[in-house]
Amino acid sequence: MNFPQFWARGASGDFFCWRWSATSLADAQALADQAVQQLAARFRSGEYPPKHGGYYPNRPFREQIMQEEKNAAGETTAVVTRNGYGCLVLNTARAMFVDIDLPEPKPPGFFKRLFGKPDPSPPVDHQAAAMNRIENWTRNHPEWGWRIYRTRAGLRLLATQGLVDADSAAADDIFAALGADPLYHKLCKTQKCFRARLTPKPWRCGLFTKPERWPWLDAKREKRFQKWAAEYQECSADWATCDFIRHLGNPDIHPDIESILKLHDGPTRAESKLKLA
């Protein structure tokens, strides 16, 4: 996992960019100043900079570390961060989360309303199909155990029997076999960690303003963020991030996974039966 502590913003005219350092703010600032000068020079020469990787960038996440979990050997096993739109996210070194997106079901009568024709076939139960695939795979790999959760957009799995490296061939094979979201797969492999959102997406709870992003450039921006955070906490109080469905396969839980479960199931309100956001 790579979450640099120090971030700095470099600016040159209308251009700005962020750079990071694991050692000092001064190092981060020097890198940011150098990068923005290079960016401005490329633009002036007619060379437009390449587009970045969007939500799944090939660079460290600029996220504030809220909590860190270590094992008995003193190794960091998990980090809770706050992402760019204000949610808390669990990042794990070797506790494997699998994110499976499911298509939204078409409402009854969709085709008739749209085309004036009856629905061509019965609606597909995408969750049942995904669960069937997971069950078949686990039946052929009985040493594996999963905690399975429903999210607003699909399914979330946590491997409970042992630890997996996010950039390993084993992780690649499992992601492919279970139908994991390709962008999530790419994220895990690039960042060498697994991620699971802990708190609801703000706009799903009715909060449509964006928070000031960390690190804040001045005290006024930090104060605006604190106000936003209080609103977010209030509006998300009646929502859950995922709903626990069942434990499948090997019932044994690895000791390092037990601590991950506490970090995950509490904040997500996985057994609350609240609406999902």
Secondary structure, DSSP 4 states (H G I P E B T S, - for coil): ----SEEEEEEETTEEEEEEESS-HHHHHHHHHHHHHHHHHHHHTT-PPPP--TTS-SS----EEEEEEE-TTS-EEEEEEE-TTS-EEEEESS--EEEEE-PPPPPTTHHHHHHSS--SSPPP-HHHHHHHHHHHHHHH-TT-EEEEEEESSEEEEEE-SS---TTSHHHHHHHHHHT--HHHHHHHHHHTSEEEE-S--GGGGT--SPPPPSSPSSHHHHHHHHHHHHHHHHHTTTEESEEEEEEEE-----HHHHHHHHHHHHHHTTTS-PEE-
